[in-house]
Amino acid sequence: MAQTLVGSAETRLGERGLSRTLLLTTHTSRAILLLSLHMNLMPPGKSDKSEILQGTLDLMVLKTLDAMGPLHGYGIARRIEQLSDDVLHLNQGTIYASLLRLIQRGWIKSEWGVSDNNRRAKFYSITGSGRKQLDAQAKNWRRISGIMGRLLSLARS
């Protein structure tokens, strides 16, 4: 099946600020929402946090577990935030929804253990099928981001 690439951008001005959504579609029926940045127009000195979409977060979680080994949910969220230089902020509901999706798909597994502060916690680790999925998603991400890089570097006419 031939792949098609369609892009669209949405911009909204509302009470709280500016929202932009980038939609890339491959194949005819499969949409990949890569990134949604919600840039609030805030007074100077206040930070602005970006939000990420489900598929992107799942890829970040898989890569974090692949690189670091078993972690509990809070540790995964903090590591992703650190690597983003605190541009991303992940609340508990967001990270645990992603972890549940990944478990249901068989891409990660969980086991109870004891955290660094001696509390019982669920630790998550990537499975063999999760590594295969990570490889496929990373390859697709690099392909799509390469296309976007080329498109964004085009000079204005």
MODELLER restraints for C-alpha pairs under 7 A, 6 or more apart:
rsr = mdl.restraints
at = mdl.atoms
rsr.add(forms.Gaussian(group=physical.xy_distance, feature=features.Distance(at['CA:2:A'], at['CA:27:A']), mean=6.99, stdev=0.5))
rsr.add(forms.Gaussian(group=physical.xy_distance, feature=features.Distance(at['CA:3:A'], at['CA:26:A']), mean=5.75, stdev=0.5))
rsr.add(forms.Gaussian(group=physical.xy_distance, feature=features.Distance(at['CA:3:A'], at['CA:27:A']), mean=4.79, stdev=0.5))
rsr.add(forms.Gaussian(group=physical.xy_distance, feature=features.Distance(at['CA:4:A'], at['CA:26:A']), mean=5.39, stdev=0.5))
rsr.add(forms.Gaussian(group=physical.xy_distance, feature=features.Distance(at['CA:4:A'], at['CA:27:A']), mean=5.49, stdev=0.5))
rsr.add(forms.Gaussian(group=physical.xy_distance, feature=features.Distance(at['CA:5:A'], at['CA:24:A']), mean=6.52, stdev=0.5))
rsr.add(forms.Gaussian(group=physical.xy_distance, feature=features.Distance(at['CA:5:A'], at['CA:25:A']), mean=5.56, stdev=0.5))
rsr.add(forms.Gaussian(group=physical.xy_distance, feature=features.Distance(at['CA:5:A'], at['CA:26:A']), mean=5.38, stdev=0.5))
rsr.add(forms.Gaussian(group=physical.xy_distance, feature=features.Distance(at['CA:6:A'], at['CA:24:A']), mean=5.63, stdev=0.5))
rsr.add(forms.Gaussian(group=physical.xy_distance, feature=features.Distance(at['CA:6:A'], at['CA:25:A']), mean=5.40, stdev=0.5))
rsr.add(forms.Gaussian(group=physical.xy_distance, feature=features.Distance(at['CA:7:A'], at['CA:23:A']), mean=5.63, stdev=0.5))
rsr.add(forms.Gaussian(group=physical.xy_distance, feature=features.Distance(at['CA:7:A'], at['CA:24:A']), mean=4.88, stdev=0.5))
rsr.add(forms.Gaussian(group=physical.xy_distance, feature=features.Distance(at['CA:7:A'], at['CA:25:A']), mean=6.93, stdev=0.5))
rsr.add(forms.Gaussian(group=physical.xy_distance, feature=features.Distance(at['CA:8:A'], at['CA:22:A']), mean=5.99, stdev=0.5))
rsr.add(forms.Gaussian(group=physical.xy_distance, feature=features.Distance(at['CA:8:A'], at['CA:23:A']), mean=5.40, stdev=0.5))
rsr.add(forms.Gaussian(group=physical.xy_distance, feature=features.Distance(at['CA:8:A'], at['CA:24:A']), mean=7.00, stdev=0.5))
rsr.add(forms.Gaussian(group=physical.xy_distance, feature=features.Distance(at['CA:9:A'], at['CA:20:A']), mean=6.69, stdev=0.5))
rsr.add(forms.Gaussian(group=physical.xy_distance, feature=features.Distance(at['CA:9:A'], at['CA:21:A']), mean=5.53, stdev=0.5))
rsr.add(forms.Gaussian(group=physical.xy_distance, feature=features.Distance(at['CA:9:A'], at['CA:22:A']), mean=4.91, stdev=0.5))
rsr.add(forms.Gaussian(group=physical.xy_distance, feature=features.Distance(at['CA:9:A'], at['CA:23:A']), mean=6.56, stdev=0.5))
rsr.add(forms.Gaussian(group=physical.xy_distance, feature=features.Distance(at['CA:10:A'], at['CA:20:A']), mean=5.35, stdev=0.5))
rsr.add(forms.Gaussian(group=physical.xy_distance, feature=features.Distance(at['CA:10:A'], at['CA:21:A']), mean=5.18, stdev=0.5))
rsr.add(forms.Gaussian(group=physical.xy_distance, feature=features.Distance(at['CA:10:A'], at['CA:22:A']), mean=6.93, stdev=0.5))
rsr.add(forms.Gaussian(group=physical.xy_distance, feature=features.Distance(at['CA:11:A'], at['CA:18:A']), mean=6.85, stdev=0.5))
rsr.add(forms.Gaussian(group=physical.xy_distance, feature=features.Distance(at['CA:11:A'], at['CA:19:A']), mean=5.52, stdev=0.5))
rsr.add(forms.Gaussian(group=physical.xy_distance, feature=features.Distance(at['CA:11:A'], at['CA:20:A']), mean=4.73, stdev=0.5))
rsr.add(forms.Gaussian(group=physical.xy_distance, feature=features.Distance(at['CA:11:A'], at['CA:21:A']), mean=6.98, stdev=0.5))
rsr.add(forms.Gaussian(group=physical.xy_distance, feature=features.Distance(at['CA:12:A'], at['CA:18:A']), mean=5.63, stdev=0.5))
rsr.add(forms.Gaussian(group=physical.xy_distance, feature=features.Distance(at['CA:12:A'], at['CA:19:A']), mean=5.26, stdev=0.5))
rsr.add(forms.Gaussian(group=physical.xy_distance, feature=features.Distance(at['CA:12:A'], at['CA:20:A']), mean=6.90, stdev=0.5))
rsr.add(forms.Gaussian(group=physical.xy_distance, feature=features.Distance(at['CA:13:A'], at['CA:19:A']), mean=6.82, stdev=0.5))
rsr.add(forms.Gaussian(group=physical.xy_distance, feature=features.Distance(at['CA:16:A'], at['CA:40:A']), mean=5.86, stdev=0.5))
rsr.add(forms.Gaussian(group=physical.xy_distance, feature=features.Distance(at['CA:16:A'], at['CA:41:A']), mean=6.65, stdev=0.5))
rsr.add(forms.Gaussian(group=physical.xy_distance, feature=features.Distance(at['CA:17:A'], at['CA:39:A']), mean=6.40, stdev=0.5))
rsr.add(forms.Gaussian(group=physical.xy_distance, feature=features.Distance(at['CA:17:A'], at['CA:40:A']), mean=4.35, stdev=0.5))
rsr.add(forms.Gaussian(group=physical.xy_distance, feature=features.Distance(at['CA:17:A'], at['CA:41:A']), mean=4.80, stdev=0.5))
rsr.add(forms.Gaussian(group=physical.xy_distance, feature=features.Distance(at['CA:18:A'], at['CA:38:A']), mean=6.38, stdev=0.5))
rsr.add(forms.Gaussian(group=physical.xy_distance, feature=features.Distance(at['CA:18:A'], at['CA:39:A']), mean=5.45, stdev=0.5))
rsr.add(forms.Gaussian(group=physical.xy_distance, feature=features.Distance(at['CA:18:A'], at['CA:40:A']), mean=5.89, stdev=0.5))
rsr.add(forms.Gaussian(group=physical.xy_distance, feature=features.Distance(at['CA:18:A'], at['CA:41:A']), mean=6.90, stdev=0.5))
rsr.add(forms.Gaussian(group=physical.xy_distance, feature=features.Distance(at['CA:19:A'], at['CA:37:A']), mean=6.35, stdev=0.5))
rsr.add(forms.Gaussian(group=physical.xy_distance, feature=features.Distance(at['CA:19:A'], at['CA:38:A']), mean=4.57, stdev=0.5))
rsr.add(forms.Gaussian(group=physical.xy_distance, feature=features.Distance(at['CA:19:A'], at['CA:39:A']), mean=5.98, stdev=0.5))
rsr.add(forms.Gaussian(group=physical.xy_distance, feature=features.Distance(at['CA:20:A'], at['CA:36:A']), mean=6.16, stdev=0.5))
rsr.add(forms.Gaussian(group=physical.xy_distance, feature=features.Distance(at['CA:20:A'], at['CA:37:A']), mean=5.68, stdev=0.5))
rsr.add(forms.Gaussian(group=physical.xy_distance, feature=features.Distance(at['CA:20:A'], at['CA:38:A']), mean=6.34, stdev=0.5))
rsr.add(forms.Gaussian(group=physical.xy_distance, feature=features.Distance(at['CA:21:A'], at['CA:35:A']), mean=6.71, stdev=0.5))
rsr.add(forms.Gaussian(group=physical.xy_distance, feature=features.Distance(at['CA:21:A'], at['CA:36:A']), mean=4.67, stdev=0.5))
rsr.add(forms.Gaussian(group=physical.xy_distance, feature=features.Distance(at['CA:21:A'], at['CA:37:A']), mean=6.57, stdev=0.5))
rsr.add(forms.Gaussian(group=physical.xy_distance, feature=features.Distance(at['CA:22:A'], at['CA:33:A']), mean=6.73, stdev=0.5))
rsr.add(forms.Gaussian(group=physical.xy_distance, feature=features.Distance(at['CA:22:A'], at['CA:34:A']), mean=6.69, stdev=0.5))
rsr.add(forms.Gaussian(group=physical.xy_distance, feature=features.Distance(at['CA:22:A'], at['CA:35:A']), mean=6.14, stdev=0.5))
rsr.add(forms.Gaussian(group=physical.xy_distance, feature=features.Distance(at['CA:22:A'], at['CA:36:A']), mean=6.36, stdev=0.5))
rsr.add(forms.Gaussian(group=physical.xy_distance, feature=features.Distance(at['CA:23:A'], at['CA:32:A']), mean=6.59, stdev=0.5))
rsr.add(forms.Gaussian(group=physical.xy_distance, feature=features.Distance(at['CA:23:A'], at['CA:33:A']), mean=5.08, stdev=0.5))
rsr.add(forms.Gaussian(group=physical.xy_distance, feature=features.Distance(at['CA:23:A'], at['CA:34:A']), mean=6.65, stdev=0.5))
rsr.add(forms.Gaussian(group=physical.xy_distance, feature=features.Distance(at['CA:24:A'], at['CA:31:A']), mean=6.45, stdev=0.5))
rsr.add(forms.Gaussian(group=physical.xy_distance, feature=features.Distance(at['CA:24:A'], at['CA:32:A']), mean=5.61, stdev=0.5))
rsr.add(forms.Gaussian(group=physical.xy_distance, feature=features.Distance(at['CA:24:A'], at['CA:33:A']), mean=6.26, stdev=0.5))
rsr.add(forms.Gaussian(group=physical.xy_distance, feature=features.Distance(at['CA:25:A'], at['CA:31:A']), mean=4.42, stdev=0.5))
rsr.add(forms.Gaussian(group=physical.xy_distance, feature=features.Distance(at['CA:25:A'], at['CA:32:A']), mean=5.64, stdev=0.5))
rsr.add(forms.Gaussian(group=physical.xy_distance, feature=features.Distance(at['CA:33:A'], at['CA:53:A']), mean=6.94, stdev=0.5))
rsr.add(forms.Gaussian(group=physical.xy_distance, feature=features.Distance(at['CA:34:A'], at['CA:53:A']), mean=6.94, stdev=0.5))
rsr.add(forms.Gaussian(group=physical.xy_distance, feature=features.Distance(at['CA:34:A'], at['CA:56:A']), mean=6.06, stdev=0.5))
rsr.add(forms.Gaussian(group=physical.xy_distance, feature=features.Distance(at['CA:35:A'], at['CA:52:A']), mean=5.80, stdev=0.5))
rsr.add(forms.Gaussian(group=physical.xy_distance, feature=features.Distance(at['CA:35:A'], at['CA:53:A']), mean=6.04, stdev=0.5))
rsr.add(forms.Gaussian(group=physical.xy_distance, feature=features.Distance(at['CA:35:A'], at['CA:56:A']), mean=7.00, stdev=0.5))
rsr.add(forms.Gaussian(group=physical.xy_distance, feature=features.Distance(at['CA:36:A'], at['CA:51:A']), mean=6.41, stdev=0.5))
rsr.add(forms.Gaussian(group=physical.xy_distance, feature=features.Distance(at['CA:36:A'], at['CA:52:A']), mean=5.72, stdev=0.5))
rsr.add(forms.Gaussian(group=physical.xy_distance, feature=features.Distance(at['CA:36:A'], at['CA:53:A']), mean=6.38, stdev=0.5))
rsr.add(forms.Gaussian(group=physical.xy_distance, feature=features.Distance(at['CA:37:A'], at['CA:50:A']), mean=5.30, stdev=0.5))
rsr.add(forms.Gaussian(group=physical.xy_distance, feature=features.Distance(at['CA:37:A'], at['CA:51:A']), mean=5.84, stdev=0.5))
rsr.add(forms.Gaussian(group=physical.xy_distance, feature=features.Distance(at['CA:38:A'], at['CA:50:A']), mean=5.66, stdev=0.5))
rsr.add(forms.Gaussian(group=physical.xy_distance, feature=features.Distance(at['CA:38:A'], at['CA:51:A']), mean=6.34, stdev=0.5))
rsr.add(forms.Gaussian(group=physical.xy_distance, feature=features.Distance(at['CA:39:A'], at['CA:48:A']), mean=6.57, stdev=0.5))
rsr.add(forms.Gaussian(group=physical.xy_distance, feature=features.Distance(at['CA:39:A'], at['CA:50:A']), mean=6.70, stdev=0.5))
rsr.add(forms.Gaussian(group=physical.xy_distance, feature=features.Distance(at['CA:40:A'], at['CA:48:A']), mean=6.33, stdev=0.5))
rsr.add(forms.Gaussian(group=physical.xy_distance, feature=features.Distance(at['CA:49:A'], at['CA:87:A']), mean=5.39, stdev=0.5))
rsr.add(forms.Gaussian(group=physical.xy_distance, feature=features.Distance(at['CA:49:A'], at['CA:88:A']), mean=5.60, stdev=0.5))
rsr.add(forms.Gaussian(group=physical.xy_distance, feature=features.Distance(at['CA:49:A'], at['CA:89:A']), mean=6.11, stdev=0.5))
rsr.add(forms.Gaussian(group=physical.xy_distance, feature=features.Distance(at['CA:50:A'], at['CA:87:A']), mean=6.03, stdev=0.5))
rsr.add(forms.Gaussian(group=physical.xy_distance, feature=features.Distance(at['CA:50:A'], at['CA:88:A']), mean=5.18, stdev=0.5))
rsr.add(forms.Gaussian(group=physical.xy_distance, feature=features.Distance(at['CA:50:A'], at['CA:89:A']), mean=6.93, stdev=0.5))
rsr.add(forms.Gaussian(group=physical.xy_distance, feature=features.Distance(at['CA:51:A'], at['CA:88:A']), mean=6.25, stdev=0.5))
rsr.add(forms.Gaussian(group=physical.xy_distance, feature=features.Distance(at['CA:51:A'], at['CA:89:A']), mean=6.96, stdev=0.5))
rsr.add(forms.Gaussian(group=physical.xy_distance, feature=features.Distance(at['CA:54:A'], at['CA:98:A']), mean=6.98, stdev=0.5))
rsr.add(forms.Gaussian(group=physical.xy_distance, feature=features.Distance(at['CA:58:A'], at['CA:98:A']), mean=5.88, stdev=0.5))
rsr.add(forms.Gaussian(group=physical.xy_distance, feature=features.Distance(at['CA:59:A'], at['CA:134:A']), mean=6.62, stdev=0.5))
rsr.add(forms.Gaussian(group=physical.xy_distance, feature=features.Distance(at['CA:59:A'], at['CA:137:A']), mean=6.96, stdev=0.5))
rsr.add(forms.Gaussian(group=physical.xy_distance, feature=features.Distance(at['CA:61:A'], at['CA:76:A']), mean=6.86, stdev=0.5))
rsr.add(forms.Gaussian(group=physical.xy_distance, feature=features.Distance(at['CA:62:A'], at['CA:126:A']), mean=6.57, stdev=0.5))
rsr.add(forms.Gaussian(group=physical.xy_distance, feature=features.Distance(at['CA:62:A'], at['CA:134:A']), mean=6.28, stdev=0.5))
rsr.add(forms.Gaussian(group=physical.xy_distance, feature=features.Distance(at['CA:63:A'], at['CA:134:A']), mean=6.83, stdev=0.5))
rsr.add(forms.Gaussian(group=physical.xy_distance, feature=features.Distance(at['CA:64:A'], at['CA:76:A']), mean=6.86, stdev=0.5))
rsr.add(forms.Gaussian(group=physical.xy_distance, feature=features.Distance(at['CA:65:A'], at['CA:71:A']), mean=6.95, stdev=0.5))
rsr.add(forms.Gaussian(group=physical.xy_distance, feature=features.Distance(at['CA:65:A'], at['CA:125:A']), mean=5.83, stdev=0.5))
rsr.add(forms.Gaussian(group=physical.xy_distance, feature=features.Distance(at['CA:65:A'], at['CA:126:A']), mean=5.90, stdev=0.5))
rsr.add(forms.Gaussian(group=physical.xy_distance, feature=features.Distance(at['CA:66:A'], at['CA:126:A']), mean=6.19, stdev=0.5))
rsr.add(forms.Gaussian(group=physical.xy_distance, feature=features.Distance(at['CA:69:A'], at['CA:125:A']), mean=6.23, stdev=0.5))
rsr.add(forms.Gaussian(group=physical.xy_distance, feature=features.Distance(at['CA:70:A'], at['CA:123:A']), mean=5.82, stdev=0.5))
rsr.add(forms.Gaussian(group=physical.xy_distance, feature=features.Distance(at['CA:70:A'], at['CA:124:A']), mean=5.23, stdev=0.5))
rsr.add(forms.Gaussian(group=physical.xy_distance, feature=features.Distance(at['CA:70:A'], at['CA:125:A']), mean=4.56, stdev=0.5))
rsr.add(forms.Gaussian(group=physical.xy_distance, feature=features.Distance(at['CA:71:A'], at['CA:123:A']), mean=5.03, stdev=0.5))
rsr.add(forms.Gaussian(group=physical.xy_distance, feature=features.Distance(at['CA:71:A'], at['CA:124:A']), mean=5.46, stdev=0.5))
rsr.add(forms.Gaussian(group=physical.xy_distance, feature=features.Distance(at['CA:71:A'], at['CA:125:A']), mean=6.92, stdev=0.5))
rsr.add(forms.Gaussian(group=physical.xy_distance, feature=features.Distance(at['CA:72:A'], at['CA:121:A']), mean=6.51, stdev=0.5))
rsr.add(forms.Gaussian(group=physical.xy_distance, feature=features.Distance(at['CA:72:A'], at['CA:122:A']), mean=5.64, stdev=0.5))
rsr.add(forms.Gaussian(group=physical.xy_distance, feature=features.Distance(at['CA:72:A'], at['CA:123:A']), mean=4.25, stdev=0.5))
rsr.add(forms.Gaussian(group=physical.xy_distance, feature=features.Distance(at['CA:72:A'], at['CA:124:A']), mean=5.89, stdev=0.5))
rsr.add(forms.Gaussian(group=physical.xy_distance, feature=features.Distance(at['CA:73:A'], at['CA:95:A']), mean=6.79, stdev=0.5))
rsr.add(forms.Gaussian(group=physical.xy_distance, feature=features.Distance(at['CA:73:A'], at['CA:96:A']), mean=6.80, stdev=0.5))
rsr.add(forms.Gaussian(group=physical.xy_distance, feature=features.Distance(at['CA:77:A'], at['CA:90:A']), mean=5.96, stdev=0.5))
rsr.add(forms.Gaussian(group=physical.xy_distance, feature=features.Distance(at['CA:77:A'], at['CA:95:A']), mean=6.48, stdev=0.5))
rsr.add(forms.Gaussian(group=physical.xy_distance, feature=features.Distance(at['CA:81:A'], at['CA:87:A']), mean=6.93, stdev=0.5))
rsr.add(forms.Gaussian(group=physical.xy_distance, feature=features.Distance(at['CA:81:A'], at['CA:88:A']), mean=5.44, stdev=0.5))
rsr.add(forms.Gaussian(group=physical.xy_distance, feature=features.Distance(at['CA:81:A'], at['CA:89:A']), mean=6.08, stdev=0.5))
rsr.add(forms.Gaussian(group=physical.xy_distance, feature=features.Distance(at['CA:102:A'], at['CA:108:A']), mean=5.69, stdev=0.5))
rsr.add(forms.Gaussian(group=physical.xy_distance, feature=features.Distance(at['CA:103:A'], at['CA:109:A']), mean=5.72, stdev=0.5))
rsr.add(forms.Gaussian(group=physical.xy_distance, feature=features.Distance(at['CA:106:A'], at['CA:129:A']), mean=6.96, stdev=0.5))
rsr.add(forms.Gaussian(group=physical.xy_distance, feature=features.Distance(at['CA:106:A'], at['CA:130:A']), mean=6.97, stdev=0.5))
rsr.add(forms.Gaussian(group=physical.xy_distance, feature=features.Distance(at['CA:107:A'], at['CA:126:A']), mean=6.06, stdev=0.5))
rsr.add(forms.Gaussian(group=physical.xy_distance, feature=features.Distance(at['CA:107:A'], at['CA:127:A']), mean=5.37, stdev=0.5))
rsr.add(forms.Gaussian(group=physical.xy_distance, feature=features.Distance(at['CA:107:A'], at['CA:129:A']), mean=5.54, stdev=0.5))
rsr.add(forms.Gaussian(group=physical.xy_distance, feature=features.Distance(at['CA:107:A'], at['CA:130:A']), mean=3.66, stdev=0.5))
rsr.add(forms.Gaussian(group=physical.xy_distance, feature=features.Distance(at['CA:108:A'], at['CA:124:A']), mean=6.52, stdev=0.5))
rsr.add(forms.Gaussian(group=physical.xy_distance, feature=features.Distance(at['CA:108:A'], at['CA:125:A']), mean=5.42, stdev=0.5))
rsr.add(forms.Gaussian(group=physical.xy_distance, feature=features.Distance(at['CA:108:A'], at['CA:126:A']), mean=4.26, stdev=0.5))
rsr.add(forms.Gaussian(group=physical.xy_distance, feature=features.Distance(at['CA:108:A'], at['CA:127:A']), mean=5.09, stdev=0.5))
rsr.add(forms.Gaussian(group=physical.xy_distance, feature=features.Distance(at['CA:108:A'], at['CA:130:A']), mean=6.09, stdev=0.5))
rsr.add(forms.Gaussian(group=physical.xy_distance, feature=features.Distance(at['CA:109:A'], at['CA:124:A']), mean=5.63, stdev=0.5))
rsr.add(forms.Gaussian(group=physical.xy_distance, feature=features.Distance(at['CA:109:A'], at['CA:125:A']), mean=5.51, stdev=0.5))
rsr.add(forms.Gaussian(group=physical.xy_distance, feature=features.Distance(at['CA:109:A'], at['CA:126:A']), mean=6.41, stdev=0.5))
rsr.add(forms.Gaussian(group=physical.xy_distance, feature=features.Distance(at['CA:109:A'], at['CA:127:A']), mean=6.60, stdev=0.5))
rsr.add(forms.Gaussian(group=physical.xy_distance, feature=features.Distance(at['CA:110:A'], at['CA:122:A']), mean=6.23, stdev=0.5))
rsr.add(forms.Gaussian(group=physical.xy_distance, feature=features.Distance(at['CA:110:A'], at['CA:123:A']), mean=5.42, stdev=0.5))
rsr.add(forms.Gaussian(group=physical.xy_distance, feature=features.Distance(at['CA:110:A'], at['CA:124:A']), mean=4.41, stdev=0.5))
rsr.add(forms.Gaussian(group=physical.xy_distance, feature=features.Distance(at['CA:110:A'], at['CA:125:A']), mean=6.40, stdev=0.5))
rsr.add(forms.Gaussian(group=physical.xy_distance, feature=features.Distance(at['CA:111:A'], at['CA:122:A']), mean=5.54, stdev=0.5))
rsr.add(forms.Gaussian(group=physical.xy_distance, feature=features.Distance(at['CA:111:A'], at['CA:123:A']), mean=5.32, stdev=0.5))
rsr.add(forms.Gaussian(group=physical.xy_distance, feature=features.Distance(at['CA:111:A'], at['CA:124:A']), mean=6.60, stdev=0.5))
rsr.add(forms.Gaussian(group=physical.xy_distance, feature=features.Distance(at['CA:112:A'], at['CA:120:A']), mean=6.89, stdev=0.5))
rsr.add(forms.Gaussian(group=physical.xy_distance, feature=features.Distance(at['CA:112:A'], at['CA:121:A']), mean=5.70, stdev=0.5))
rsr.add(forms.Gaussian(group=physical.xy_distance, feature=features.Distance(at['CA:112:A'], at['CA:122:A']), mean=4.40, stdev=0.5))
rsr.add(forms.Gaussian(group=physical.xy_distance, feature=features.Distance(at['CA:112:A'], at['CA:123:A']), mean=5.98, stdev=0.5))
rsr.add(forms.Gaussian(group=physical.xy_distance, feature=features.Distance(at['CA:113:A'], at['CA:120:A']), mean=5.74, stdev=0.5))
rsr.add(forms.Gaussian(group=physical.xy_distance, feature=features.Distance(at['CA:113:A'], at['CA:121:A']), mean=5.45, stdev=0.5))
rsr.add(forms.Gaussian(group=physical.xy_distance, feature=features.Distance(at['CA:113:A'], at['CA:122:A']), mean=6.04, stdev=0.5))
rsr.add(forms.Gaussian(group=physical.xy_distance, feature=features.Distance(at['CA:113:A'], at['CA:123:A']), mean=6.43, stdev=0.5))
rsr.add(forms.Gaussian(group=physical.xy_distance, feature=features.Distance(at['CA:114:A'], at['CA:120:A']), mean=4.59, stdev=0.5))
rsr.add(forms.Gaussian(group=physical.xy_distance, feature=features.Distance(at['CA:114:A'], at['CA:121:A']), mean=5.67, stdev=0.5))
rsr.add(forms.Gaussian(group=physical.xy_distance, feature=features.Distance(at['CA:115:A'], at['CA:121:A']), mean=5.97, stdev=0.5))
